[in-house]
Amino acid sequence: MDAIDLKILALLQNDATLSIAQIGERVGLSQTPCWKRIQRLEADGVIDRRVAVLDPVKLGLGLTVFVSIETSDHSREWLERFAATVSAMPEVLEFYRMAGDVDYMLRVVVADMQAYDAFYKRLIAVLPLKNVTSRFAMEKVKSTTALPLPTAPFVQPVAANGK
């Protein structure tokens, strides 16, 4: 990945609706080489997908909740069942297994407290949980989907076996 790839990625992170011609013009490439780079970045999995970012408030989803979960069961079977169940809940936008004082962290988006209460009841009915702590966002100060890209050309690390 070179500096031009990073420029392309920065442009796409900001506006994925840019045409190949517009991107090429901004990075100093004609359309075909620009398109080939984007295709390679997609094939390599660097570009995971292109999506529209929606405004949750304008869709009536004004409550964001960060849910910390502790469990007493750390078996593979429990995790597989829990992960499958929680991943299928559309209110859960992010789901992490954590290190530290909690086992899992969810970012949940719902319309209001009543909707969160319904979600919470479904969550705790799934499997036994030791503790569930909910933290309610009062204000979104920053939200971005853009990753911090390296400023210098990025070189893919070589694995220990040389591959």
Summary of the structure (lengths in Angstrom):
residues: 163
radius of gyration: 20.6
end to end distance: 16.6
largest distance: 57.8
contacts: 361
relative contact order: 0.17
helix: 38%
strand: 17%
